[in-house]
Amino acid sequence: MNDYTIIALAIPSEEDYFLSMTKKFDPETLYVECHRCGQPVLWRPGMTTRLLKLAGIDVSTLDQRCVILSEGCPACMPGETTFTTQVIRLNREKGGGDEPVSAAVN
């Protein structure tokens, strides 16, 4: 059984972003995309939390600006079942001043 399924995901609105800032961030809601082909990737529930824990990444440091990039997926690399991943924090709007933060997850 594959851990990955390709699906289309909607990008949250700016209003959704600010409303969700009052709640604790759920790492399972992180967007996952294949860095090679650009397809969204969805894996079984709990996989994101498990990968972050194995990599020693504190989930309290993550927010809606973070995404996971996979170096391949079943769509562009048939037969492969393991892919290197990275957690990336996207830049704020211009003038935000924060630098992007990258943390490796494997």
Buried (B, 14 or more C-beta within 10 A) or exposed (E): EEEBEBEEEEEBEEEEEEEBEEEEBEBEEBBBBBBBBEBBBBBEEEBBBEBBEEBEBEBEEBBBBBBBBBEBBBBBBEEEEEBEBBBBBEEEEEEEEEEEEEBEBE
